[in-house]
Amino acid sequence: MDNIITFEDFTKVDLRIGTIVDVNDFPKANNPAYQLTIDFGDLGVKKSSAQITTLYSKEDLLNRQVVAVVNFPKKQIADFMSECLVVGAVKEDDVFLLHPETKVKNGSVVS
């Protein structure tokens, strides 16, 4: 494996649990995507763009808890500012969202 990191490197990544509270189509994205609004509890509400339209409907996503990286810099995507990165497992071209098995407090640390 070429991209070995240290445990210290890993601890710099702030992975948290949040609940998707709003989902909108994102027609200006280069690839089909949704605009997600995610509640991270004490960390506040953050927005993310996610290319997950092939496996998830807007109704499937609403109120779903997800894992996200919350300490990346903001990224401009078309006219939308993405503030976090939702994490998923990739199989072929599909992304399967990672989530806790049971409901946990929004903002919970993933370690």
C-alpha positions as CSV (number, residue, x, y, z in Angstrom):
1,M,0.0,0.0,0.0
2,D,1.5,3.3,-1.1
3,N,-0.5,5.8,0.9
4,I,0.3,4.8,4.5
5,I,-0.6,7.4,7.2
6,T,0.2,7.5,10.8
7,F,-2.4,7.4,13.6
8,E,-1.6,11.0,14.2
9,D,-2.7,11.7,10.6
10,F,-5.9,9.8,11.1
11,T,-6.7,11.8,14.3
12,K,-6.7,15.0,12.3
13,V,-9.8,13.8,10.4
14,D,-12.9,14.9,12.3
15,L,-15.6,12.3,11.4
16,R,-19.0,13.0,13.0
17,I,-22.6,11.7,12.9
18,G,-25.3,14.0,11.5
19,T,-28.9,13.8,10.5
20,I,-30.0,14.9,7.0
21,V,-32.7,17.5,7.6
22,D,-33.2,18.7,4.0
23,V,-32.5,17.3,0.6
24,N,-32.7,19.2,-2.7
25,D,-32.0,18.4,-6.3
26,F,-28.7,20.0,-7.6
27,P,-29.3,20.6,-11.3
28,K,-26.2,22.8,-11.7
29,A,-23.8,20.1,-10.6
30,N,-21.7,18.5,-13.4
31,N,-22.9,15.0,-12.3
32,P,-26.3,14.2,-10.8
33,A,-26.2,15.2,-7.2
34,Y,-28.3,16.3,-4.2
35,Q,-27.7,19.3,-1.9
36,L,-27.9,18.0,1.6
37,T,-28.4,20.0,4.8
38,I,-27.1,18.0,7.8
39,D,-27.6,18.7,11.5
40,F,-24.5,18.0,13.6
41,G,-25.9,18.9,17.0
42,D,-23.6,21.2,18.9
43,L,-21.4,21.7,15.8
44,G,-24.4,23.2,13.9
45,V,-25.9,22.6,10.5
46,K,-23.7,22.1,7.5
47,K,-24.3,21.7,3.8
48,S,-22.9,19.1,1.4
49,S,-23.2,18.1,-2.2
50,A,-23.5,14.3,-2.7
51,Q,-23.5,12.3,-6.0
52,I,-25.8,9.6,-4.6
53,T,-28.9,10.0,-6.8
54,T,-28.8,6.5,-8.3
55,L,-29.2,4.6,-5.0
56,Y,-31.1,7.1,-2.9
57,S,-34.3,9.1,-3.3
58,K,-34.8,12.4,-1.5
59,E,-37.3,10.6,0.7
60,D,-34.8,7.9,1.6
61,L,-32.3,10.5,2.7
62,L,-34.5,12.7,4.8
63,N,-33.9,12.1,8.6
64,R,-31.2,9.5,7.8
65,Q,-28.1,9.6,10.0
66,V,-24.8,9.7,8.1
67,V,-21.0,9.9,8.7
68,A,-19.3,13.0,7.4
69,V,-15.9,14.7,7.6
70,V,-16.6,18.1,9.1
71,N,-13.1,19.7,9.1
72,F,-12.4,20.0,5.4
73,P,-12.2,23.5,4.0
74,K,-15.4,24.7,2.3
75,K,-15.6,23.9,-1.4
76,Q,-17.5,25.8,-4.1
77,I,-19.5,23.5,-6.4
78,A,-21.3,25.6,-9.1
79,D,-23.3,28.1,-7.0
80,F,-23.3,25.9,-3.8
81,M,-20.8,26.0,-0.9
82,S,-20.2,22.5,0.4
83,E,-19.1,22.5,4.1
84,C,-18.6,18.8,4.8
85,L,-18.0,15.5,3.0
86,V,-20.5,12.7,3.5
87,V,-18.7,9.3,3.7
88,G,-19.7,6.2,1.8
89,A,-18.4,2.9,0.5
90,V,-17.9,2.7,-3.3
91,K,-19.0,-0.4,-5.2
92,E,-18.5,0.0,-9.0
93,D,-19.9,3.5,-9.6
94,D,-22.3,3.6,-6.7
95,V,-21.8,5.1,-3.3
96,F,-23.4,3.4,-0.3
97,L,-23.7,5.8,2.7
98,L,-22.1,4.9,6.0
99,H,-24.3,5.3,9.0
100,P,-24.6,4.1,12.7
101,E,-26.5,0.9,13.3
102,T,-28.6,2.6,15.9
103,K,-29.6,6.3,16.3
104,V,-26.9,8.3,18.1
105,K,-26.6,11.9,19.2
106,N,-25.9,14.3,16.3
107,G,-22.3,15.4,16.4
108,S,-21.1,12.2,17.9
109,V,-17.4,11.5,17.1
110,V,-16.6,8.5,14.9
111,S,-13.3,6.9,15.9
